[in-house]
Amino acid sequence: MMQIPDLASERLILRPLRASDAPALAQHCQDFEISKYLAVVPHPYPKSAANDWLEKQEKGVAGINMAITKDDILMGVVGIKASSERDLGIFAPTIGYWLATAYWGKGFMQEAVRRLLDWYLPHEPTEKMCAAAFEDNPRSLNLLRNLGFEEVKRDIGYSLARGEKVPEIIMELTSQRFSQLGSAC
């Protein structure tokens, strides 16, 4: 398993998750304003879910997920999971993220996503990174566009928290486009 270092940005530290993050994870995932935009987070969020997810993370089966922290306070999570199409020879990892509502609108998520991409893209033999956001999540769509992601298709996703299918936009970022926009973001 790849050793994941702490990653510092201007205001944040991205660090590997740890068992002590479970209470904060559970608290934040109880917020429907967060869970409604995530495909696999239920609402209400079960008490054992954070511990279960952290165990998967520890075993290396949940992808690369980093705690977004400021002054060692967990604000959210940003992560990358390998493509489900690896067996077809397609390596297109997917980035995902969420941020506690108290921190919305301050540029923290763009800073965190950019920092993870700055670290990850040079280490992996990939030419693109994928992302998906529900159509009714303009904050996420704007963040992705600001980082150079472009729409590749529209689809229907499923929100476990909402218990329904939701229109989503699939986006991708090429390594070349990310490096060209690097100084502009």
BAPAVEX-126108 format. One record per residue: residue number from 1; residue in three letters; x, z, y of N, C-alpha, C in turn. Coordinates in nm, 2 decimals, padded with zeros to 4 digits, always signed. Each point is the difference from the previous one (the first is absolute). Example, Ala and Ser with C-alpha at 12.3 -4.5 7.8 and 13.67 -1.06 7.14 Angstrom:
BEGIN
     n   res     n_px     n_pz     n_py    ca_px    ca_pz    ca_py     c_px     c_pz     c_py
     1   ALA   +01.32   +00.78   -00.57   -00.09   +00.00   +00.12   +00.09   +00.00   +00.12
     2   SER   -00.04   -00.07   +00.11   +00.09   +00.00   +00.11   -00.08   +00.08   +00.11
This chain:
BEGIN
     n   res     n_px     n_pz     n_py    ca_px    ca_pz    ca_py     c_px     c_pz     c_py
     1   MET   +00.08   +00.00   -00.12   -00.08   +00.00   +00.12   +00.09   +00.00   +00.13
     2   MET   -00.04   -00.08   +00.09   +00.08   -00.01   +00.13   +00.00   +00.13   +00.07
     3   GLN   +00.11   +00.04   +00.05   +00.01   +00.12   +00.09   -00.04   -00.04   +00.14
     4   ILE   -00.10   +00.07   +00.05   -00.06   -00.03   +00.13   +00.05   +00.10   +00.10
     5   PRO   +00.07   -00.05   +00.10   +00.06   +00.09   +00.10   -00.11   +00.04   +00.11
     6   ASP   +00.03   +00.10   +00.07   -00.08   +00.02   +00.12   +00.03   -00.11   +00.10
     7   LEU   -00.10   -00.05   +00.07   +00.01   -00.10   +00.10   -00.04   +00.05   +00.14
     8   ALA   +00.09   -00.01   +00.09   -00.03   +00.05   +00.13   -00.03   -00.12   +00.09
     9   SER   -00.10   +00.02   +00.09   -00.03   -00.09   +00.10   +00.01   +00.07   +00.14
    10   GLU   -00.05   -00.06   +00.10   +00.02   +00.07   +00.13   -00.07   +00.13   +00.01
    11   ARG   -00.12   +00.01   -00.06   -00.07   +00.13   +00.01   -00.04   +00.06   -00.13
    12   LEU   +00.03   -00.07   -00.11   -00.05   +00.04   -00.13   +00.11   +00.01   -00.10
    13   ILE   -00.03   +00.08   -00.11   +00.08   +00.00   -00.12   -00.10   -00.04   -00.11
    14   LEU   +00.04   -00.11   -00.08   -00.07   -00.04   -00.12   +00.08   +00.06   -00.11
    15   ARG   -00.06   +00.08   -00.09   +00.07   +00.07   -00.10   -00.08   -00.01   -00.13
    16   PRO   +00.07   +00.01   -00.12   -00.07   +00.00   -00.12   -00.11   +00.11   +00.00
    17   LEU   -00.11   -00.02   -00.07   -00.10   +00.10   -00.01   +00.05   +00.11   -00.09
    18   ARG   -00.06   +00.12   +00.02   +00.03   +00.11   -00.09   -00.12   +00.08   -00.03
    19   ALA   +00.00   +00.09   -00.10   -00.11   +00.07   -00.05   -00.07   +00.08   +00.12
    20   SER   +00.09   +00.05   +00.09   -00.06   +00.09   +00.11   -00.08   -00.08   +00.10
    21   ASP   +00.00   -00.14   -00.02   -00.09   -00.08   +00.09   -00.14   +00.00   -00.05
    22   ALA   -00.03   +00.05   -00.11   -00.14   -00.01   -00.06   -00.11   +00.05   +00.09
    23   PRO   +00.02   +00.12   +00.06   -00.11   +00.05   +00.08   -00.03   -00.09   +00.13
    24   ALA   +00.11   -00.05   +00.06   -00.02   -00.09   +00.12   -00.06   -00.13   -00.04
    25   LEU   +00.05   -00.06   -00.12   -00.06   -00.12   -00.05   -00.15   +00.01   -00.02
    26   ALA   -00.03   +00.11   -00.07   -00.15   +00.03   -00.04   -00.08   +00.01   +00.13
    27   GLN   +00.05   +00.08   +00.10   -00.07   +00.02   +00.12   -00.03   -00.14   +00.07
    28   HIS   +00.11   -00.08   +00.02   -00.02   -00.12   +00.07   -00.09   -00.10   -00.08
    29   CYS   +00.02   +00.00   -00.13   -00.09   -00.10   -00.08   -00.14   +00.04   +00.00
    30   GLN   -00.03   +00.12   +00.04   -00.14   +00.05   +00.01   -00.07   -00.07   +00.12
    31   ASP   +00.07   -00.05   +00.09   -00.05   -00.06   +00.12   -00.05   -00.14   -00.03
    32   PHE   -00.13   -00.01   +00.01   -00.07   -00.13   -00.03   +00.05   -00.12   +00.09
    33   GLU   +00.05   +00.04   +00.12   +00.05   -00.10   +00.09   +00.13   -00.06   -00.05
    34   ILE   +00.07   +00.07   -00.09   +00.12   -00.05   -00.07   -00.04   -00.07   -00.13
    35   SER   -00.07   +00.07   -00.08   -00.03   -00.05   -00.14   -00.09   -00.12   +00.00
    36   LYS   -00.08   -00.02   +00.10   -00.09   -00.12   +00.00   +00.08   -00.13   +00.01
    37   TYR   +00.12   +00.01   +00.05   +00.08   -00.12   +00.02   +00.10   -00.02   -00.12
    38   LEU   +00.00   +00.09   -00.10   +00.09   -00.01   -00.11   -00.08   -00.04   -00.13
    39   ALA   +00.06   -00.09   -00.07   -00.07   -00.05   -00.12   -00.02   +00.10   -00.11
    40   VAL   +00.10   +00.09   -00.03   +00.00   +00.08   -00.12   -00.01   +00.15   +00.03
    41   VAL   -00.04   +00.04   +00.12   -00.01   +00.14   +00.04   -00.15   +00.04   +00.00
    42   PRO   -00.04   +00.09   -00.09   -00.15   +00.03   +00.00   -00.04   +00.10   +00.11
    43   HIS   -00.13   +00.00   +00.03   -00.05   +00.10   +00.09   -00.13   +00.05   -00.06
    44   PRO   -00.01   +00.14   -00.02   +00.10   +00.10   +00.04   +00.12   -00.01   -00.09
    45   TYR   +00.11   +00.05   +00.06   +00.13   -00.01   -00.07   +00.01   +00.12   -00.10
    46   PRO   +00.01   -00.02   -00.13   +00.01   +00.11   -00.09   +00.12   +00.09   +00.03
    47   LYS   -00.01   +00.13   -00.03   +00.11   +00.10   +00.03   +00.12   -00.03   -00.08
    48   SER   -00.01   -00.06   -00.12   +00.12   -00.02   -00.08   +00.06   -00.14   +00.02
    49   ALA   -00.06   -00.08   +00.08   +00.04   -00.14   +00.02   +00.14   -00.01   +00.07
    50   ALA   +00.03   +00.08   +00.09   +00.13   +00.00   +00.07   +00.11   +00.03   -00.10
    51   ASN   -00.02   +00.11   -00.08   +00.10   +00.04   -00.10   +00.02   -00.11   -00.10
    52   ASP   -00.11   -00.06   -00.05   +00.01   -00.11   -00.10   +00.08   -00.12   +00.05
    53   TRP   -00.03   -00.03   +00.13   +00.07   -00.12   +00.06   +00.15   +00.03   +00.02
    54   LEU   +00.03   +00.12   +00.04   +00.14   +00.04   +00.02   +00.07   +00.00   -00.14
    55   GLU   -00.07   +00.04   -00.11   +00.07   -00.01   -00.13   +00.03   -00.14   -00.04
    56   LYS   -00.09   -00.09   +00.03   +00.03   -00.15   -00.02   +00.11   -00.04   +00.08
    57   GLN   +00.01   +00.04   +00.13   +00.11   -00.03   +00.08   +00.13   +00.05   -00.05
    58   GLU   +00.00   +00.12   -00.05   +00.12   +00.06   -00.06   +00.05   -00.08   -00.12
    59   LYS   -00.09   -00.05   -00.08   +00.03   -00.08   -00.12   +00.04   -00.14   +00.03
    60   GLY   -00.02   -00.04   +00.13   +00.04   -00.14   +00.04   -00.10   -00.10   -00.03
    61   VAL   -00.13   +00.04   -00.03   -00.10   -00.10   -00.03   -00.10   -00.03   +00.11
    62   ALA   +00.03   +00.05   +00.12   -00.09   -00.02   +00.11   +00.07   -00.08   +00.11
    63   GLY   +00.11   -00.07   -00.03   +00.07   -00.07   +00.10   +00.09   +00.08   +00.08
    64   ILE   +00.04   -00.05   +00.12   +00.08   +00.08   +00.09   -00.09   +00.05   +00.11
    65   ASN   -00.02   +00.13   +00.01   -00.08   +00.05   +00.10   +00.08   +00.11   +00.08
    66   MET   -00.01   -00.01   +00.13   +00.07   +00.09   +00.09   -00.09   +00.08   +00.08
    67   ALA   +00.03   +00.13   +00.02   -00.07   +00.08   +00.09   +00.04   -00.04   +00.14
    68   ILE   -00.10   -00.02   +00.09   +00.03   -00.02   +00.14   +00.00   +00.14   +00.07
    69   THR   +00.11   +00.04   +00.05   +00.01   +00.14   +00.06   +00.06   +00.00   +00.14
    70   LYS   -00.04   +00.09   +00.07   +00.05   +00.03   +00.14   +00.02   +00.16   +00.00
    71   ASP   +00.11   +00.04   +00.02   +00.03   +00.15   +00.00   -00.04   +00.06   -00.14
    72   ASP   +00.02   -00.08   -00.10   -00.03   +00.03   -00.14   -00.15   +00.03   -00.03
    73   ILE   -00.09   -00.05   +00.09   -00.14   +00.01   -00.02   -00.05   -00.14   -00.06
    74   LEU   -00.06   +00.00   -00.11   -00.05   -00.12   -00.06   -00.12   -00.06   +00.08
    75   MET   +00.03   -00.12   +00.05   -00.10   -00.07   +00.08   -00.07   -00.11   -00.08
    76   GLY   +00.06   -00.05   -00.10   -00.06   -00.11   -00.08   +00.10   -00.04   -00.11
    77   VAL   -00.03   -00.12   -00.05   +00.08   -00.06   -00.11   +00.01   -00.15   +00.02
    78   VAL   +00.12   -00.05   -00.03   +00.02   -00.14   +00.00   +00.07   -00.03   -00.13
    79   GLY   -00.04   -00.11   -00.07   +00.06   -00.03   -00.13   -00.01   -00.15   -00.03
    80   ILE   +00.08   -00.03   -00.10   +00.01   -00.14   -00.05   -00.01   +00.01   -00.15
    81   LYS   -00.09   -00.09   -00.06   -00.01   -00.01   -00.14   +00.03   -00.14   -00.04
    82   ALA   +00.06   -00.01   -00.12   +00.05   -00.13   -00.05   -00.12   -00.09   -00.03
    83   SER   +00.02   -00.12   +00.00   -00.11   -00.10   -00.03   -00.05   +00.02   -00.14
    84   SER   -00.13   -00.01   -00.01   -00.06   +00.00   -00.14   +00.02   -00.13   -00.07
    85   GLU   +00.06   -00.10   +00.07   +00.03   -00.13   -00.06   +00.14   -00.02   -00.04
    86   ARG   +00.08   +00.11   -00.01   +00.14   -00.01   -00.04   +00.02   -00.07   -00.13
    87   ASP   -00.09   +00.02   -00.09   +00.01   -00.06   -00.13   -00.01   -00.16   +00.01
    88   LEU   -00.06   -00.05   +00.11   -00.01   -00.14   +00.02   +00.12   -00.05   +00.08
    89   GLY   +00.10   +00.09   +00.03   +00.11   -00.04   +00.08   -00.02   +00.00   +00.14
    90   ILE   -00.11   +00.06   +00.05   -00.03   +00.00   +00.14   +00.03   +00.14   +00.05
    91   PHE   +00.09   +00.01   +00.09   +00.04   +00.13   +00.05   -00.05   +00.01   +00.15
    92   ALA   -00.11   +00.06   +00.02   -00.06   +00.01   +00.13   -00.05   +00.14   +00.01
    93   PRO   +00.08   +00.10   +00.04   -00.05   +00.13   +00.01   -00.10   +00.02   +00.11
    94   THR   -00.08   +00.11   +00.00   -00.10   +00.03   +00.09   +00.03   +00.13   +00.07
    95   ILE   -00.02   -00.01   +00.13   +00.02   +00.13   +00.08   -00.14   +00.06   +00.04
    96   GLY   -00.01   +00.13   -00.01   -00.12   +00.07   +00.04   +00.04   +00.12   +00.07
    97   TYR   -00.10   +00.06   +00.07   +00.03   +00.11   +00.09   -00.13   +00.07   +00.04
    98   TRP   +00.01   +00.12   +00.05   -00.11   +00.07   +00.07   +00.07   +00.11   +00.09
    99   LEU   -00.08   +00.03   +00.10   +00.05   +00.10   +00.10   -00.11   +00.09   +00.04
   100   ALA   +00.03   +00.13   +00.01   -00.11   +00.10   +00.04   -00.05   -00.04   +00.13
   101   THR   -00.13   +00.02   +00.02   -00.07   -00.05   +00.12   +00.06   +00.06   +00.13
   102   ALA   +00.05   +00.12   -00.01   +00.06   +00.07   +00.12   +00.11   -00.08   +00.06
   103   TYR   +00.06   -00.09   -00.08   +00.12   -00.07   +00.04   -00.03   -00.15   +00.03
   104   TRP   -00.12   -00.04   +00.00   -00.04   -00.14   +00.02   +00.03   -00.04   +00.15
   105   GLY   +00.03   -00.12   +00.02   +00.01   -00.05   +00.14   +00.13   +00.03   +00.07
   106   LYS   +00.10   +00.05   -00.07   +00.12   +00.04   +00.06   +00.12   -00.08   -00.05
   107   GLY   -00.02   -00.10   -00.08   +00.11   -00.09   -00.04   +00.07   +00.05   -00.12
   108   PHE   -00.04   +00.12   -00.06   +00.08   +00.06   -00.11   -00.01   -00.09   -00.12
   109   MET   -00.11   -00.06   -00.03   -00.01   -00.08   -00.13   +00.08   -00.12   +00.01
   110   GLN   +00.00   -00.07   +00.12   +00.08   -00.12   +00.01   +00.15   +00.04   -00.02
   111   GLU   +00.04   +00.11   +00.06   +00.14   +00.05   -00.01   +00.03   +00.03   -00.15
   112   ALA   -00.09   +00.06   -00.07   +00.03   +00.03   -00.14   +00.01   -00.12   -00.09
   113   VAL   -00.10   -00.09   +00.02   +00.00   -00.12   -00.08   +00.13   -00.09   +00.03
   114   ARG   +00.03   -00.01   +00.12   +00.12   -00.08   +00.04   +00.12   +00.07   -00.06
   115   ARG   +00.01   +00.13   +00.00   +00.12   +00.06   -00.05   +00.01   -00.02   -00.16
   116   LEU   -00.11   +00.01   -00.07   +00.00   -00.02   -00.14   +00.04   -00.14   -00.03
   117   LEU   -00.05   -00.10   +00.07   +00.03   -00.14   -00.02   +00.15   -00.03   +00.03
   118   ASP   +00.05   +00.06   +00.11   +00.14   -00.01   +00.03   +00.09   +00.04   -00.11
   119   TRP   -00.04   +00.11   -00.07   +00.08   +00.05   -00.11   -00.02   -00.08   -00.13
   120   TYR   -00.13   -00.03   -00.03   -00.03   -00.06   -00.13   +00.04   -00.15   -00.01
   121   LEU   -00.04   -00.08   +00.10   +00.02   -00.14   -00.02   +00.14   -00.05   -00.03
   122   PRO   +00.11   +00.06   +00.06   +00.13   -00.04   -00.04   +00.04   +00.04   -00.14
   123   HIS   -00.07   +00.09   -00.06   +00.04   +00.05   -00.14   -00.07   -00.07   -00.11
   124   GLU   -00.10   -00.08   +00.03   -00.08   -00.06   -00.11   +00.00   -00.15   +00.02
   125   PRO   +00.01   -00.07   -00.12   +00.00   -00.14   +00.00   -00.13   -00.07   +00.02
   126   THR   -00.06   +00.03   +00.12   -00.13   -00.05   +00.03   +00.00   -00.09   +00.12
   127   GLU   -00.09   -00.09   +00.01   -00.01   -00.08   +00.12   -00.12   +00.04   +00.08
   128   LYS   -00.09   +00.08   -00.05   -00.12   +00.04   +00.07   -00.05   +00.13   -00.04
   129   MET   -00.08   +00.06   +00.09   -00.06   +00.13   -00.02   -00.15   -00.03   +00.02
   130   CYS   -00.09   +00.06   -00.08   -00.14   -00.02   +00.01   -00.06   +00.13   +00.06
   131   ALA   -00.12   -00.02   +00.05   -00.08   +00.12   +00.05   -00.15   -00.05   +00.00
   132   ALA   -00.09   +00.10   -00.01   -00.14   -00.03   +00.01   -00.06   +00.10   +00.08
   133   ALA   -00.10   -00.04   +00.09   -00.07   +00.10   +00.08   -00.15   -00.04   +00.00
   134   PHE   -00.09   +00.09   +00.00   -00.14   -00.03   +00.01   -00.02   -00.06   +00.14
   135   GLU   -00.10   -00.09   +00.00   -00.03   -00.07   +00.13   -00.04   +00.09   +00.11
   136   ASP   -00.06   +00.12   -00.04   -00.05   +00.09   +00.10   +00.10   +00.10   +00.04
   137   ASN   +00.13   -00.03   -00.02   +00.11   +00.09   +00.03   +00.09   -00.07   +00.10
   138   PRO   -00.04   -00.01   +00.13   +00.08   -00.08   +00.10   +00.14   +00.07   +00.02
   139   ARG   +00.01   +00.13   -00.01   +00.13   +00.06   +00.03   +00.10   -00.05   -00.10
   140   SER   -00.03   +00.00   -00.13   +00.09   -00.05   -00.10   +00.03   -00.15   +00.01
   141   LEU   -00.10   -00.08   +00.03   +00.02   -00.14   +00.01   +00.09   -00.03   +00.12
   142   ASN   -00.02   +00.07   +00.11   +00.09   -00.02   +00.12   +00.14   +00.05   -00.03
   143   LEU   +00.02   +00.11   -00.07   +00.13   +00.05   -00.03   +00.08   -00.11   -00.08
   144   LEU   -00.07   -00.05   -00.11   +00.06   -00.11   -00.08   +00.04   -00.12   +00.08
   145   ARG   -00.09   -00.05   +00.08   +00.03   -00.11   +00.09   +00.12   +00.02   +00.09
   146   ASN   +00.00   +00.12   +00.06   +00.11   +00.04   +00.09   +00.14   +00.00   -00.08
   147   LEU   +00.00   +00.02   -00.12   +00.12   +00.00   -00.08   +00.03   -00.14   -00.06
   148   GLY   -00.08   -00.09   +00.03   +00.02   -00.14   -00.05   -00.07   -00.04   -00.12
   149   PHE   -00.09   +00.08   -00.06   -00.08   -00.04   -00.11   -00.10   -00.11   +00.05
   150   GLU   -00.03   -00.09   -00.09   -00.10   -00.11   +00.03   -00.10   +00.00   -00.11
   151   GLU   -00.12   -00.03   +00.04   -00.12   -00.01   -00.10   +00.03   -00.12   -00.09
   152   VAL   -00.02   +00.03   -00.14   +00.01   -00.11   -00.09   -00.13   -00.02   -00.07
   153   LYS   -00.09   +00.10   -00.01   -00.13   -00.03   -00.05   -00.10   +00.12   +00.02
   154   ARG   -00.12   -00.03   -00.02   -00.10   +00.11   +00.01   -00.06   +00.02   -00.13
   155   ASP   -00.04   +00.12   -00.03   -00.04   +00.04   -00.13   -00.10   +00.11   +00.01
   156   ILE   -00.04   +00.05   -00.11   -00.09   +00.12   -00.01   +00.08   +00.11   -00.07
   157   GLY   +00.02   +00.11   +00.06   +00.06   +00.11   -00.06   -00.10   +00.11   -00.03
   158   TYR   +00.04   +00.11   -00.05   -00.09   +00.11   -00.04   +00.05   +00.13   +00.06
   159   SER   -00.08   +00.07   +00.07   +00.03   +00.13   +00.06   -00.06   +00.11   -00.09
   160   LEU   +00.08   +00.07   -00.07   -00.05   +00.11   -00.09   -00.07   +00.10   +00.09
   161   ALA   +00.05   +00.04   +00.12   -00.06   +00.10   +00.08   -00.14   -00.05   +00.05
   162   ARG   -00.02   -00.12   +00.03   -00.13   -00.06   +00.04   -00.09   -00.03   -00.12
   163   GLY   +00.07   -00.02   -00.12   -00.08   -00.04   -00.11   -00.06   -00.14   +00.01
   164   GLU   +00.07   -00.09   +00.06   -00.05   -00.13   +00.02   +00.11   -00.10   +00.02
   165   LYS   -00.04   -00.13   -00.02   +00.09   -00.11   +00.03   +00.01   -00.02   +00.15
   166   VAL   +00.12   -00.04   +00.05   +00.02   -00.01   +00.14   +00.08   -00.13   +00.03
   167   PRO   -00.03   -00.08   +00.09   +00.08   -00.12   +00.03   +00.14   +00.05   +00.05
   168   GLU   +00.10   -00.07   -00.05   +00.14   +00.03   +00.03   +00.08   -00.12   +00.04
   169   ILE   +00.10   +00.02   +00.07   +00.09   -00.10   +00.04   +00.14   +00.02   -00.07
   170   ILE   +00.05   -00.10   -00.07   +00.13   +00.01   -00.07   +00.10   -00.07   +00.10
   171   MET   +00.11   +00.07   +00.02   +00.10   -00.04   +00.09   +00.14   +00.00   -00.07
   172   GLU   +00.09   -00.08   +00.05   +00.13   +00.01   -00.05   +00.10   -00.02   +00.11
   173   LEU   +00.12   +00.05   -00.02   +00.11   +00.00   +00.09   +00.12   -00.06   -00.07
   174   THR   +00.06   -00.10   +00.05   +00.13   -00.05   -00.06   +00.11   +00.08   +00.05
   175   SER   +00.11   +00.01   -00.08   +00.12   +00.07   +00.05   +00.05   -00.07   +00.13
   176   GLN   +00.00   -00.13   +00.00   +00.05   -00.08   +00.11   -00.08   +00.04   +00.13
   177   ARG   -00.13   +00.00   -00.01   -00.08   +00.02   +00.12   +00.02   +00.15   +00.05
   178   PHE   +00.01   +00.09   -00.10   +00.03   +00.14   +00.04   +00.13   +00.01   +00.07
   179   SER   +00.11   -00.06   -00.05   +00.13   +00.01   +00.07   +00.00   -00.07   +00.13
   180   GLN   -00.08   -00.11   +00.02   -00.01   -00.07   +00.13   -00.07   +00.09   +00.10
   181   LEU   -00.10   +00.07   -00.04   -00.08   +00.09   +00.09   +00.06   +00.13   +00.02
   182   GLY   +00.10   +00.03   -00.08   +00.06   +00.14   +00.00   +00.03   +00.06   +00.14
   183   SER   +00.06   -00.08   +00.09   +00.03   +00.06   +00.13   -00.12   +00.00   +00.09
   184   ALA   -00.11   -00.08   -00.03   -00.11   -00.01   +00.08   -00.10   +00.12   -00.02
   185   CYS   +00.00   +00.06   -00.11   -00.10   +00.11   -00.04   +00.05   +00.14   +00.04
